[in-house]
Structures are given as C-alpha cells and as structure tokens.
Amino acid sequence: MRVIADDGAQLGILPTDEAMRRAEEKGLDLVEVQPMARPPVCKIMDYGKFKYQQKRKAAEQKHNQKVIEVKEVKFRPKTGKHDFDTKVRHLREFLGDGDKAKVTIMFRGREIVHPEIGHDVLKRVAEAINDVAMIELAPRMEGRSMFMVVAPAKPGQRKTAFPAAPAPMPPPPPPGTSPTAAVAAAPAAAATTAPATPSAPAVPVAPSAPVAEAKK
C-alpha cells in the first residue's frame, strides 16, 4: 500500500505490517483514504479527530447552504394603490432575500371575462420591481387566476420584454340557452329568412277529344 505520513509526507509503498508499525509508534491510526486506487492509499492520522473535523465541515456547509423558496403575493384586478404599494414592498423584500416570488391575480365573478385587466396589473408589478427582478415565467392563466413567477435579477442580466395582453373573452350566451340549441337555431333561422324559389307557371291541359260511341 502507498502510505502518507501524518504531516503529509509521502512514505512510498510499504508492506501492511510496516505501515501499521509506523502508525503505532506515533500513537495514531492507519486509515485507508483511497481504497479504489492501485495500490490502495493509506494515511497515518488520528481517526477520531478526522471524524470530528468531517462532521464539523458538513455542519458548516449545511448552515451556509441557501434554500430558495417561492413566495406568493396575491393581487386583485381592482387592488387599490395603498395595497398595491404594500404588496410590491413585500415582493422586493422576498427578492432581496434571494427568494423567488409567484405573483397571482385572483378573478371573481365576471372579472374572468377581462383577463387583460389582470395582465395590466402584472405589468405594473413588473415595472415596479424591474430594477431587482427578472420574469422567470411569463403571465399565464390557471383556472380563475393569472400568475407569473419572478426571480432576483443577476448583475448584467438582460431583461425580457413584457408579453402582450390577452384578448377579452367572448360574452357568455343568454341564460337558459344551451350551446346545442344555439347551433341548431342557426340553420332554422337561415331557412326562415331565405327567399322562396318561384314555382314554374301552370300549363293549361287541352281537353281530350270525345270518344265516339262504338256502333253496335
């Protein structure tokens, strides 16, 4: 095996008995550090101290590791200026901590037929945090809500243009009218309003000639 001294000096390839003897002379342990090498590499060290240092190093790495969370801030199509500014301030705090944020617009009732209004609110939010954030996920609909995801902007990162607003949704059919009835009513209405085709003029039929009575 290849042996490394406790001070890092290379002792070369030694028999196992010789390596263990040198470790015992110093009151230390002979630890295999690279078992897959050919020949295997062993080091003379204090194994208890080595395990303690490894455990402490792993704890420090876990403490310094940053876990990125996705915070959510909800708006309404008619969110007032005061609430809007407060929510934007919270967004800036989340981004300043290195977290991402999901900005959601909640629609109620007939507000859903005007998604462009919610889109405008998201655009205002994006403009308010443009100096500290970038759009990671463009606005999109999800059920009765619209959302986008923003992340902390990196230095020198190119900002993407805000996408265009969606078109308003068509108005719903009148109450009590099913889509099937509306489709079926269209041909019927067309048939009612279509002009009648003029019929051919009547042709008089000539009277048949009288048949002579057969002579007896």
TARAPE-V778603 format. One line per field, one symbol per residue. ss: DSSP state (@ for helix, = for strand, . for the rest). A space follows every 10 residues. Layout:
ss->???
This chain:
ss->.===.....= ===..@@@@@ @@@@@...== ====...... =====.@@@@ @@@@@@@@@@ @@@@.....= ======.... @@@@@@@@@@ @@@@@@...= ======..@@ @@@.@@@@@@ @@@@@@@@.. ..======== ==..====== ==........ .......... ........@@ @@@@@@@@@@ @@@....... .......... ......
